[in-house]
Amino acid sequence: MINTPEYRETYANSVQIRLNLWDFFLMFGRVSQSSPDEVEIHNFQGVYLSPQQAKALLRLLQQNVGQYEAAFGEINLDAKSPGGIVQ
């Protein structure tokens, strides 16, 4: 594997997904909360995946989350996040 000059690593605590017949679109961002009633999501990267790559990613994430939970315990989703879901 060779990283291109455009390669960057950053932290995301928000992922939004859109899809259509041909692809999946993942938009990554960071959640900023300045008050209990105000949440802002600052999107910084969008990635298109084919349906096949999206399914392969799903399998990899399921395997890795399972390994993580086996090593460190169950991951609990915070019910206090905006809308009661993890973004």
Secondary structure, DSSP 8 states (H G I E B T S, - for coil): ----TT------SEEEEEE-SS-EEEEEEEEEEEETTEEEEEEEEEEEE-HHHHHHHHHHHHHHHHHHHHHH------TTSGGGS--
